[in-house]
């Protein structure tokens, strides 16, 4: 089975929720039902191993699927490229790589917005943050 980046992320998230559910149930029945507790404990270990394997698979797909067009030196001069020219090498990427690019861009924007909000808040309230203090 060939899973996309998004498929694997979704499965990992589902495994995390299932693990949380199992662990909560395990806390409740730990002293009451040893057989069920043992089964849940084994299931948790299996799910954690499966999750780890999926994470490893995700990391490998990320590291081995870099596109030659993205390594092109002319792409480094992106300021002089129009958005149409920037789209061309992206279209050569497989869909799972394009989704990774979207995720990376979205996360970078979130981080920048958060950093700006922190700066705005600290500037308005007169607070000093470690960003402004040099050691």
N, C-alpha and C positions, 0 to 999 in steps of 0.2 A: 504494500500500500504506500502510495506517495502522498505524504501530508505536506501542506503548505506551512509557511511560518505562522500564519494566523491560526491554522488548525491546531498546531502544536501548542501555541500559547493558550488557546481556549481549553484544550485538554488539561494542560498543567493547572490552569485556574480551577477547573472542575475537580481535579484531584486534590487540590488544596482545600476546597470546601468539603469534600468527602472525608478527607483526613481530619479536619476540624470536627466534623460531626462524629466520626468514630471515636476520636479522643475524648470528646465530651461524654459520649455514651459509656466509654470505658471508665471514666471517673465515677459515674453513677453506679455501675454494676460491679466494680472491681471486687468488692468484698461479698457481694451477694451471689453471683453466678460465675464460678471459676471457669467453666467450660466456655461460656460466651465471651468472657473476658480474654481467655486464651485465643479464641478464634479472632476476636477483634484486634488483639495485639499482633497476631500473625498477619492479618489483613493490612494493618497499618504499616508493618515492615515491608510487605510486598508493594503497597502503593507508594511508599517513600522511595523504594528502589526503582520502581517504574517512573516516578517523577524525575529522579536523578538521571535515568537513561534518556528521558525525553529532553531534559535540559541539555545534556551532553550532545544529543542529536541536533538540537537547535543551535548550539554553539558551533558545531562542525559545519552545519549548513551555512552559517553566517560566514565562517572563515574560508570555506572552500568555494563559495559561489561568487567571488568578486568578478565583475565583468571587465574584460580587456578595455572596453570603451571608457570605463571610469578611470583607468590608469593612464589614459592618453594625456600627454603633457599639455596639449592645446586646451583641454578641459579645465586646466588650472587657471587659465586666464578668463574666468567666468564673468568678470565685470564687463568685459567687452562683448559678451554674447547676448543675443536677444533671447526672450523666453522660448521662442520656437527652436532656436539652436540648442538650448538647454534641454528641451524635451527629447530631442533625437536620441542621445545616448541612454536616457532613462527608458525609452520605449524598447531598447534592446535588452533590457533586464527582464528576467522572468517575473511573473506577477508577485511571487512571494518576496522578491528583493525590492520591488517597488513598494510593497506594503511596509517593509522594514524602513525604507526611506521616509515614507509618510509618518510612521511611528517615531522615527528619530527627529524629524522636523517638528512634529507636534510636541514631543518631550522638550526639545530645545526651546521652543516658544514658551511652554509652561514655565520652565526654569528661569527664562529671562523676565517674564512677567512677574513671577514670584520675587526675583531679585529686585526688580524695579519697585514693587509694592513695599518691600522691606526698606529700601532706600527712601522712598517717599514717606513712609511711616516714621522712620527714625529721624528724617530731616524735619518733619512737622512737629514731632514731639520733643525735639531737642535731645534725643537719646544718642549716645555714642555707641556705635557697634564696632566689632573687631575689624570691620572693613575699613574703618577710618583711623584705626590705631595701628601705628607701626612699632614693632618691637626693636 
